[in-house]
């Protein structure tokens, strides 16, 4: 399932959002989607308005 979670340094494989390419930091929430990729919560929320697939791997 997808869910909203806080960023914790060293917990994730990536330190940047694939959508906006900005670094993750402790002040923002992330969205982990079923394929395992993570994005800034706001970036993914905006992206889902236009598409229901992962921006990185294209999994639905």
Secondary structure, 3 states (H helix, E strand, C coil): CCEEEECCCCCCCCCECCCCCCECCCCCEEEECCCCCEEEHHHHHHHCCCCCCCCCCCCC
